[in-house]
């Protein structure tokens, strides 16, 4: 794609428009008021809101007793506020074979919840052999669980017996995440599918990383915007021609959907590693669920994303949030990993298959819960547009080369034939994206192809 892609280790080429937009933005920053301390992002001269507290788990079972099943946990009250949690351990290649259960105390009512299960495997990640996967700070982890504003926690991690043996991975720690900003505990649902869910916390554009993140979208949206507007199909085709040059044939591309930018959901750009990493093209899209539970409102979705982002970076040790896009239960689309929504950003969503693919996660858990129709439509619309930019038919098959890794269904180097629009479980031993959401992928493929005009 001429003038549009970058190498896997480079930075996307600058255009006159993006350079001009960046210069104009820098001038605007000189006149912009500083972000207040209550807003998510790197504030001007103030403390960065949001935090992560890491607490070691303690043995609960008697060590050395024959036949005893290892169990660890802790119970703490009087903690500062947090709204998302998970359990991490030292070795990212080790599996937690067991059950993780938590209950939390509401910071609003002071009441304890019932016990909830935490999905034991955060079964996505950077590909083996990449700098992100090889970083010394990368850890194994459960999926994150959204619990809402809380100030007390009770957690139990119990090993399961496998072949007469049972063990827990070393270095178990509980991560308590405050996403920063207003978590919207008293907010109601968004008024309609895709409708704005209130004003998200503003991210200050006064750092190099924040300017770069916004500038990565400058070819298709105003610099510093909180939302990339939707386009109809003719306007999308004109944009495609402007970015890539005239097409030799009919451009099968869906209308560009509305996308909330990282600034729109309040990403603290100081958390992630600077710079962007790209793959060559987008041949496939993998659909996920976040497995973070369904007890959030659409107004809380930006807070949930900020929590997942902080968990992926600070707790799990990734360079940025793993997904390229996220979708909330009202069908609102969000930019995930930084680097530009129209570009081939290298993610950490499907271990072994991140090359030449993108990952989109529906916020929630959809093993037994039916995914909302608005979210299904959003996935189809996103696939129609983004896959269309790279000439991919959502109904077709494609080949990806496996990068291997623990949990991958295919050995490293094997060329695997996959659906262009696949579920996470198609390449990895996982339940993701949940039985109910996975069952909807056929409909999503048909819908995405229809949006492309096929």
C-alpha positions in Angstrom: 0.0 0.0 0.0 1.9 3.0 -1.3 2.6 5.7 1.2 0.7 3.9 3.8 2.7 1.0 5.3 5.9 0.9 7.2 8.4 -1.9 8.0 8.1 -4.0 11.1 10.7 -2.0 12.8 10.2 1.4 11.3 8.0 4.4 11.6 5.2 5.1 9.1 6.2 7.6 6.4 5.2 11.2 7.1 3.0 13.0 4.6 2.8 16.7 4.1 -0.7 16.6 5.7 0.5 14.7 8.8 3.6 17.0 9.2 1.3 20.1 8.9 -1.2 18.7 11.4 1.6 17.9 13.9 3.0 21.4 13.6 -0.4 23.0 14.0 -1.0 20.8 17.0 2.2 21.8 18.7 1.3 25.5 18.2 -2.2 24.8 19.7 -0.6 23.1 22.7 1.0 26.3 23.7 -2.4 27.9 24.1 -4.2 24.8 25.5 -5.0 24.7 29.3 -3.2 22.0 31.3 -5.0 18.8 32.1 -6.3 18.7 35.6 -5.0 16.1 38.0 -8.3 14.2 37.9 -8.0 13.5 34.2 -6.4 10.4 32.9 -3.1 10.9 31.0 0.2 12.6 31.6 -0.9 15.8 33.1 1.0 19.0 32.9 3.2 19.2 36.0 0.8 17.0 38.0 0.8 13.4 39.2 -0.4 10.9 36.6 -3.8 9.5 37.8 -4.4 5.8 38.0 -2.3 3.3 39.8 -1.4 -0.4 40.2 -0.9 -2.1 43.5 0.9 -5.5 43.6 0.4 -7.7 46.6 2.1 -11.1 47.1 -0.2 -14.0 47.8 0.5 -16.2 50.9 0.1 -19.9 51.4 -3.2 -21.0 52.8 -2.6 -24.8 52.7 -0.2 -26.6 55.0 3.0 -27.2 53.2 4.6 -30.7 53.3 1.3 -32.5 54.1 1.0 -35.5 51.8 -1.9 -35.1 49.4 -2.5 -31.5 50.3 -3.6 -29.3 47.3 -1.6 -26.0 47.2 -3.7 -22.9 47.8 -2.7 -19.3 48.1 -4.6 -16.1 48.8 -5.1 -13.0 50.9 -7.8 -10.9 52.4 -7.4 -7.2 52.8 -9.6 -4.2 53.6 -9.0 -0.5 53.9 -7.3 -0.5 50.5 -7.3 2.5 48.2 -9.8 2.4 45.4 -9.4 -0.1 42.6 -11.8 -1.3 39.9 -10.0 -4.1 38.0 -7.8 -7.0 39.3 -5.9 -10.0 38.1 -3.2 -12.5 39.3 0.3 -12.6 37.8 3.3 -14.9 38.2 7.0 -14.8 37.3 7.2 -17.2 34.3 5.1 -16.1 31.3 5.5 -19.6 29.8 4.1 -21.3 32.9 0.4 -22.2 33.2 -1.8 -21.7 36.2 -3.6 -25.0 36.4 -6.2 -24.3 39.0 -9.1 -22.1 40.0 -8.9 -18.4 40.9 -11.8 -16.9 42.9 -12.3 -13.5 44.3 -14.8 -11.4 46.1 -14.5 -7.6 46.6 -15.9 -4.9 48.9 -17.7 -2.1 47.2 -16.2 1.3 47.9 -19.7 2.8 47.3 -21.9 0.6 49.6 -19.3 -1.1 51.8 -20.9 -4.5 51.0 -19.1 -7.6 49.9 -19.9 -9.3 46.6 -20.3 -13.0 46.1 -17.4 -15.1 44.9 -16.5 -14.7 41.2 -14.2 -16.8 39.1 -11.3 -15.2 37.3 -10.3 -16.8 34.0 -7.0 -18.5 34.8 -5.3 -17.9 31.5 -4.7 -14.5 29.8 -4.3 -16.5 26.6 -3.0 -13.9 24.3 0.4 -12.4 24.0 3.4 -11.3 22.0 4.9 -13.7 19.5 7.9 -15.8 20.6 11.2 -14.3 19.6 10.0 -10.8 19.5 11.5 -8.0 21.6 8.2 -7.6 23.4 8.0 -11.3 24.4 11.6 -11.5 25.4 11.5 -8.5 27.7 12.6 -9.5 31.2 9.5 -7.9 32.8 6.9 -10.0 30.9 4.9 -12.2 33.3 2.3 -14.9 33.2 -1.2 -13.7 34.1 -4.9 -14.5 34.5 -7.4 -12.4 32.5 -8.3 -9.1 34.1 -11.6 -8.9 35.9 -13.6 -5.7 36.2 -15.1 -5.3 39.7 -16.1 -1.7 39.8 -15.0 0.8 42.5 -13.8 -1.4 45.4 -11.6 -1.0 48.5 -11.4 -4.6 49.9 -10.5 -7.9 48.3 -10.5 -11.6 49.2 -8.8 -14.0 46.7 -8.2 -17.7 46.7 -6.0 -19.5 44.1 -6.2 -23.3 44.4 -4.2 -25.8 42.3 -5.9 -28.6 40.4 -4.5 -32.2 40.4 -3.1 -33.3 37.1 -1.8 -36.8 36.9 -1.7 -37.1 40.7 0.4 -33.9 41.0 -0.6 -30.4 41.7 1.4 -27.1 41.9 1.0 -23.4 41.5 3.5 -21.3 39.5 6.0 -19.4 41.7 5.7 -15.7 42.4 1.9 -15.3 42.5 0.8 -11.7 43.1 -2.5 -10.0 43.1 -2.7 -6.9 40.9 -5.2 -4.2 41.9 -5.7 -1.6 39.2 -7.2 1.9 39.6 -7.8 3.0 36.0 -7.8 6.7 36.9 -10.5 9.2 36.0 -14.2 8.8 36.8 -15.1 5.1 36.7 -18.8 6.1 36.3 -20.1 4.1 39.2 -23.4 6.0 39.3 -23.7 6.4 35.5 -26.4 4.6 33.6 -26.2 2.8 30.3 -25.6 4.8 27.1 -28.9 6.0 25.7 -28.5 3.9 22.5 -26.2 1.6 20.7 -23.2 3.5 19.5 -24.2 6.7 21.3 -21.5 8.6 23.1 -21.1 7.4 26.7 -20.3 10.8 28.3 -17.2 12.8 28.0 -14.1 10.6 28.6 -11.3 11.9 30.7 -9.0 14.1 28.6 -5.5 13.0 27.9 -3.0 15.8 27.9 -1.2 16.3 24.5 1.9 17.8 26.0 4.2 14.8 25.8 6.1 13.4 22.9 4.4 10.0 23.2 0.9 11.6 23.3 1.7 13.7 20.2 3.0 10.7 18.4 0.0 8.6 19.2 -2.4 11.2 17.9 -0.2 12.0 14.9 -0.4 8.3 13.8 -4.0 9.0 12.8 -3.3 12.4 11.2 -3.8 11.1 7.7 -7.4 10.3 8.3 -8.5 12.5 11.2 -7.9 15.9 12.8 -4.9 15.9 15.1 -5.9 15.5 18.8 -9.4 14.3 18.1 -11.2 12.1 20.6 -13.2 10.4 17.9 -12.5 9.5 14.3 -15.8 10.2 12.5 -17.6 7.7 10.4 -17.7 8.0 6.6 -20.2 6.7 4.1 -19.0 4.3 1.4 -18.2 6.8 -1.4 -16.2 9.0 1.1 -14.3 5.9 2.3 -13.4 5.0 -1.2 -12.2 8.5 -1.9 -10.1 8.4 1.2 -8.7 5.0 0.2 -7.7 6.5 -3.2 -6.0 9.5 -1.6 -4.0 7.3 0.7 -3.1 4.5 -1.7 -3.6 5.8 -5.2 -6.1 4.8 -7.8 -7.4 1.2 -7.6 -7.0 -1.2 -10.5 -10.4 -2.7 -9.9 -13.5 -2.2 -7.7 -12.4 -1.2 -4.2 -14.3 -3.7 -1.9 -14.2 -1.7 1.3 -16.8 -1.1 3.9 -17.7 2.4 5.1 -15.3 3.6 7.8 -17.0 3.3 11.2 -16.7 5.8 14.1 -13.8 5.0 16.3 -12.9 6.5 19.7 -9.2 7.3 19.8 -6.8 6.7 22.6 -7.1 10.3 23.6 -10.9 9.7 23.6 -10.7 6.9 26.2 -8.1 8.6 28.2 -4.9 6.6 27.5 -2.0 7.6 29.7 0.7 7.5 26.9 3.5 7.7 29.4 2.8 4.0 30.4 3.6 2.4 27.1 6.9 2.0 25.3 7.6 4.8 22.9 7.5 4.2 19.2 5.4 1.9 17.1 5.9 -1.6 15.6 4.3 -2.6 12.4 3.7 -5.8 10.4 3.6 -5.9 6.6 -0.1 -6.2 6.0 -3.5 -7.3 7.4 -4.5 -10.7 6.0 -6.7 -11.8 8.9 -8.6 -10.5 11.9 -8.9 -12.5 15.2 -12.0 -11.9 17.4 -11.6 -12.1 21.2 -13.5 -11.3 24.3 -11.7 -9.7 27.2 -13.0 -12.2 29.7 -13.3 -9.3 32.2 -16.9 -9.9 33.0 -20.1 -8.2 31.9 -20.8 -6.1 35.0 -19.9 -2.7 33.4 -22.1 0.0 31.8 -21.3 1.5 28.4 -20.4 4.7 30.3 -17.8 2.8 32.2 -16.2 1.3 29.0 -13.4 3.9 28.8 -12.5 3.1 32.4 -12.5 -0.7 31.7 -10.1 -0.1 28.7 -7.8 2.1 30.8 -7.8 -0.7 33.4 -7.0 -3.4 30.8 -4.3 -1.2 29.3 -2.6 -0.6 32.6 -2.9 -4.4 33.4 -1.3 -5.4 30.1 1.6 -2.9 30.5 2.3 -2.5 34.2 1.3 -6.0 35.4 2.0 -8.2 32.4 4.9 -6.3 31.0 3.8 -5.7 27.4 4.8 -2.6 25.5 1.1 -1.5 25.1 -2.4 -2.8 25.3 -2.5 -6.1 23.3 -5.6 -5.6 21.2 -5.7 -3.4 18.1 -9.4 -2.5 18.7 -12.0 -3.0 21.4 -15.8 -3.0 21.2 -18.2 -2.3 24.1 -21.6 -3.8 24.7 -23.3 -0.8 23.0 -21.3 -1.3 19.8 -18.9 1.6 20.3 -15.4 1.0 18.7 -12.2 2.0 20.4 -8.6 2.3 19.1 -6.4 -0.1 21.0 -2.6 -0.4 20.5 -1.1 2.9 19.3 0.3 3.4 15.8 -2.7 4.4 13.7 -6.1 2.7 13.2 -5.7 2.4 9.5 -2.1 1.0 9.7 -0.9 -2.5 10.2 0.1 -2.2 13.8 1.8 -5.3 15.3 -0.3 -6.4 18.3 -0.1 -8.9 21.1 -3.5 -10.5 20.8 -3.0 -14.0 19.3 0.2 -15.7 20.5 2.0 -17.0 17.4 -0.3 -15.3 14.9 0.2 -11.6 15.4 2.2 -11.2 12.2 0.0 -9.9 9.3 -3.1 -9.9 11.5 -5.2 -7.6 13.8 -7.1 -8.4 17.0 -10.4 -7.0 18.0 -11.8 -7.7 21.5 -15.4 -7.4 22.6 -15.4 -6.2 26.2 -17.0 -8.8 28.4 -17.3 -12.6 28.8 -19.3 -14.5 26.3 -19.0 -18.2 27.2 -22.5 -18.4 28.4 -23.8 -14.9 27.8 -25.1 -13.9 24.4 -23.1 -11.0 22.9 -25.1 -7.9 22.2 -26.3 -7.4 18.7 -24.7 -3.9 18.6 -21.3 -5.4 19.4 -21.7 -8.0 16.6 -22.5 -5.3 14.1 -19.6 -3.3 15.2 -17.2 -6.2 14.7 -18.6 -6.7 11.2 -18.3 -3.0 10.3 -14.8 -2.8 11.6 -13.7 -5.9 9.6 -15.4 -4.6 6.4 -13.4 -1.4 6.6 -10.0 -2.5 7.9 -9.8 -5.8 6.0 -11.0 -3.8 2.9 -8.1 -1.4 3.2 -5.8 -4.4 2.7 -7.9 -6.2 0.0 -9.1 -9.0 2.2 -12.5 -10.7 1.8 -14.0 -11.5 5.2 -15.6 -14.7 3.9 -12.4 -16.1 2.5 -9.5 -18.2 3.8 -5.9 -17.1 4.1 -2.5 -18.5 5.1 -0.6 -17.4 8.2 2.7 -18.8 9.4 2.7 -19.9 13.0 5.2 -18.3 15.3 4.8 -21.2 17.8 4.6 -20.8 21.5 3.0 -22.6 24.4 -0.7 -23.0 23.7 -0.4 -22.5 20.0 -2.3 -25.2 18.0 0.4 -25.3 15.4 4.2 -25.7 15.5 6.5 -22.8 14.7 6.9 -22.3 10.9 3.8 -24.2 9.8 1.7 -22.4 7.3 -1.9 -22.6 8.5 -5.1 -22.1 6.5 -7.4 -19.9 8.6 -10.6 -17.9 8.0 -9.8 -14.3 7.2 -12.2 -13.5 10.1 -11.2 -16.0 12.8 -11.8 -16.5 16.5 -8.9 -16.7 18.9 -9.5 -20.4 19.5 -8.8 -21.1 15.8 -5.1 -20.7 16.4 -4.7 -21.2 20.2 -5.9 -23.7 22.8 -8.4 -21.4 24.4 -12.2 -20.9 25.0 -11.8 -17.3 23.7 -13.8 -15.6 22.3 -16.4 -17.6 24.3 -18.8 -20.1 22.9 -21.6 -17.7 22.3 -19.5 -15.0 20.5 -17.6 -17.6 18.4 -21.0 -18.9 17.2 -21.7 -15.5 15.7 -18.6 -15.3 13.5 -20.3 -16.8 10.5 -22.9 -14.0 10.6 -20.1 -11.4 11.1 -18.3 -12.7 8.0 -21.5 -12.4 5.9 -22.3 -9.0 7.2 -18.7 -7.7 6.7 -18.7 -8.9 3.1 -22.1 -7.2 2.5 -20.7 -3.9 3.9 -17.8 -4.3 1.5 -20.3 -4.6 -1.4 -19.5 -8.2 -2.3 
